[in-house]
């Protein structure tokens, strides 16, 4: 039946996505009271690079990151008593990007300078792969997907990588996304290669979310325009940062506004294709915190279930090359969640 889904996607691709601009964003409803999700891991753990059942951290180095150029991976630490993650990582981190991205031909770790690193099964295998997306620079709007080996490292990029074309991701005005995250299979179509979710736009025409369904092969996507409002009901998507993960209960998206310190969770995210080049997101919203790291520079925000309790947690990588875990619990519709900060660690 997969060919029917593919056919639907191709039809949706041919209709102008600009139709979404005519829809006024609505203020999302707060979540109804629920119990905190419980542990229910039934498959591979998201962001587990080496198969030990615990998420691992991946971030790009380069200027302004506090780390040398390359791709830095730090294995998640396991509690010897409970057998689950603690939120801490094994340091120093390892540079797994020493052979470059396979595109420039330089075989230089500097190929990853300025990249946003996204992990996921982008080649449709059991291994976690590495997507380097470039929101700026010479390859603005483009990227590369490099195969993961399964032991926490990436393959040498030659003959093990595919380019991500800017044309697949740009909006109707030619703008490249300012950020991308893994969208997993929020649209419910296929289960081999994850989709993407991003923020795209410009100051003249505004910024909005966009969903990018995969098209049967690594590196192939098309755009579905979304009319979704920000967690606070606005359209200022340029002021928000996204971090995504996949839990047993579905796709989770964390949204941070650095200026206000607002931190939200969209739980159980799904995307319905309207069949006209536009789509609609559905989710349950939780306000995690107000005044969370207000104004603080965070070079990489990573979401994962770090301690296997069924609730999304965060890693925040700072421009000085340090990382701090934030363990989240006690989700509530009426009050902020409980967020426990773990002692920061230096990655380099």
GUZA-622389 format. One record per residue (C-alpha): x, y, z. Coordinates in steps of 0.1 Angstrom, whole numbers, padded with zeros to 4 digits, always signed. Example, Ala and Ser with C-alpha at 12.3 -4.5 7.8 and 13.67 -1.06 7.14 Angstrom:
GUZA-622389
+0123-0045+0078;+0137-0011+0071;
END
This chain:
GUZA-622389
+0000+0000+0000;+0030+0023+0003;+0028+0032-0034;-0006+0048-0028;+0009+0071-0001;+0037+0080-0024;+0012+0089-0051;-0007+0111-0027;+0025+0129-0018;+0034+0136-0055;-0001+0151-0060;+0003+0173-0030;+0037+0185-0043;+0022+0199-0075;-0002+0223-0057;+0011+0258-0047;+0020+0258-0010;+0013+0296-0008;-0024+0288-0002;-0014+0284+0035;-0007+0321+0038;-0044+0329+0037;-0051+0310+0069;-0049+0330+0102;-0030+0311+0129;-0050+0301+0159;-0039+0301+0195;-0031+0265+0205;-0051+0251+0234;-0033+0241+0266;-0032+0204+0275;-0059+0188+0295;-0047+0174+0329;-0028+0141+0324;-0005+0119+0344;+0032+0120+0337;+0040+0096+0309;+0055+0063+0321;+0084+0043+0306;+0072+0022+0277;+0102+0017+0254;+0092-0008+0227;+0119-0002+0201;+0152+0015+0195;+0160+0045+0216;+0161+0078+0197;+0196+0093+0194;+0212+0060+0206;+0243+0059+0183;+0259+0027+0196;+0230+0005+0206;+0234+0005+0244;+0199+0018+0249;+0209+0053+0261;+0207+0085+0240;+0240+0100+0229;+0249+0137+0223;+0260+0150+0189;+0270+0186+0182;+0290+0205+0156;+0323+0223+0164;+0339+0252+0148;+0342+0289+0155;+0320+0303+0184;+0313+0267+0197;+0342+0263+0221;+0351+0231+0202;+0375+0224+0174;+0360+0219+0139;+0342+0187+0133;+0313+0166+0147;+0315+0158+0184;+0298+0128+0199;+0296+0121+0236;+0281+0088+0248;+0253+0089+0274;+0263+0076+0308;+0244+0047+0323;+0234+0044+0359;+0251+0012+0371;+0222+0005+0395;+0192+0013+0374;+0207+0006+0340;+0192+0037+0325;+0207+0071+0315;+0216+0097+0339;+0217+0128+0316;+0255+0130+0319;+0278+0121+0291;+0313+0106+0288;+0339+0132+0283;+0359+0142+0265;+0337+0139+0235;+0351+0123+0203;+0354+0141+0170;+0337+0117+0145;+0338+0143+0117;+0375+0143+0109;+0371+0133+0073;+0348+0162+0064;+0314+0160+0048;+0324+0145+0015;+0311+0174-0005;+0339+0199-0006;+0366+0173-0013;+0388+0189+0014;+0385+0160+0039;+0385+0186+0065;+0365+0187+0098;+0360+0224+0090;+0334+0213+0065;+0310+0211+0094;+0315+0247+0106;+0282+0264+0109;+0262+0232+0105;+0232+0221+0125;+0236+0184+0133;+0205+0162+0132;+0205+0124+0139;+0180+0099+0127;+0176+0068+0105;+0179+0089+0073;+0191+0060+0052;+0163+0038+0063;+0184+0013+0082;+0187+0004+0119;+0216+0028+0124;+0214+0064+0134;+0227+0086+0106;+0240+0122+0106;+0224+0151+0087;+0244+0183+0086;+0222+0212+0076;+0237+0247+0068;+0214+0276+0075;+0240+0300+0063;+0274+0303+0046;+0284+0291+0011;+0259+0262+0012;+0231+0280+0028;+0199+0259+0026;+0217+0228+0017;+0232+0199+0036;+0245+0164+0035;+0234+0131+0051;+0262+0107+0062;+0256+0071+0071;+0261+0060+0107;+0282+0029+0114;+0262+0018+0144;+0291+0021+0169;+0287+0059+0176;+0307+0070+0146;+0300+0080+0110;+0312+0063+0079;+0339+0080+0057;+0316+0103+0036;+0327+0092+0002;+0303+0066-0011;+0284+0068+0022;+0267+0102+0019;+0241+0120-0001;+0235+0158-0006;+0204+0176+0006;+0194+0200-0021;+0183+0236-0012;+0155+0234-0037;+0137+0208-0017;+0135+0230+0014;+0131+0266+0002;+0097+0284+0006;+0077+0302-0021;+0100+0332-0018;+0132+0312-0021;+0141+0314+0016;+0160+0285+0031;+0150+0272+0066;+0167+0289+0095;+0164+0257+0114;+0156+0220+0108;+0148+0192+0131;+0139+0155+0127;+0101+0152+0120;+0102+0114+0124;+0070+0100+0108;+0046+0126+0122;+0025+0124+0091;+0020+0086+0095;+0031+0078+0060;+0058+0051+0057;+0082+0043+0085;+0116+0038+0068;+0130+0074+0064;+0121+0102+0088;+0106+0135+0077;+0119+0170+0086;+0103+0200+0103;+0117+0235+0101;+0113+0272+0104;+0114+0292+0072;+0107+0327+0060;+0120+0363+0059;+0113+0396+0076;+0092+0408+0047;+0069+0379+0043;+0070+0365+0078;+0082+0332+0093;+0063+0300+0097;+0067+0263+0102;+0071+0239+0073;+0069+0201+0072;+0091+0181+0048;+0079+0146+0041;+0105+0122+0028;+0102+0108-0007;+0113+0071-0006;+0151+0078-0006;+0177+0095+0015;+0179+0132+0009;+0147+0136-0011;+0120+0158+0004;+0091+0181-0006;+0076+0210+0014;+0042+0211+0031;+0033+0246+0043;+0019+0249+0079;-0002+0277+0094;+0006+0267+0130;+0009+0295+0155;+0037+0297+0180;+0031+0283+0215;+0020+0318+0227;-0003+0323+0197;+0020+0345+0176;+0037+0343+0142;+0072+0353+0153;+0087+0319+0146;+0121+0335+0140;+0123+0340+0178;+0118+0303+0186;+0142+0273+0187;+0131+0237+0181;+0143+0204+0194;+0126+0171+0186;+0127+0135+0197;+0106+0104+0194;+0092+0087+0224;+0071+0055+0227;+0041+0078+0230;+0049+0097+0197;+0068+0127+0184;+0078+0153+0210;+0088+0189+0201;+0104+0213+0225;+0101+0250+0217;+0122+0277+0233;+0120+0315+0231;+0154+0328+0242;+0142+0364+0246;+0113+0356+0270;+0125+0324+0285;+0093+0306+0275;+0098+0268+0272;+0070+0246+0258;+0065+0210+0249;+0043+0198+0221;+0035+0162+0229;+0022+0136+0204;+0028+0157+0173;+0011+0146+0141;+0008+0162+0107;-0022+0159+0085;-0016+0165+0048;-0045+0187+0035;-0038+0175-0001;-0033+0211-0014;+0003+0217-0005;-0006+0226+0031;-0008+0207+0063;-0022+0209+0098;-0003+0200+0130;-0020+0184+0160;-0004+0181+0195;-0009+0185+0232;+0008+0216+0246;+0025+0219+0279;+0042+0250+0293;+0074+0236+0308;+0088+0269+0322;+0089+0306+0321;+0122+0325+0324;+0142+0294+0315;+0177+0305+0306;+0164+0339+0295;+0188+0356+0271;+0214+0328+0275;+0232+0317+0244;+0227+0281+0236;+0245+0268+0205;+0227+0235+0203;+0195+0224+0220;+0189+0186+0219;+0158+0167+0230;+0158+0131+0242;+0145+0109+0269;+0177+0109+0289;+0166+0089+0319;+0140+0065+0303;+0110+0078+0322;+0089+0084+0291;+0092+0123+0293;+0114+0144+0270;+0146+0159+0285;+0171+0184+0272;+0208+0188+0266;+0219+0225+0262;+0253+0230+0246;+0268+0264+0253;+0292+0284+0231;+0320+0276+0255;+0318+0239+0246;+0301+0228+0277;+0268+0208+0280;+0242+0207+0307;+0214+0182+0310;+0179+0192+0321;+0157+0164+0334;+0120+0171+0330;+0091+0156+0350;+0057+0164+0364;+0040+0175+0333;+0008+0195+0341;-0019+0215+0324;-0021+0240+0352;+0015+0246+0363;+0051+0245+0350;+0069+0212+0349;+0097+0202+0372;+0131+0208+0356;+0162+0195+0373;+0195+0209+0360;+0225+0185+0361;+0260+0198+0366;+0276+0211+0334;+0304+0192+0317;+0331+0204+0293;+0329+0184+0261;+0364+0192+0248;
END
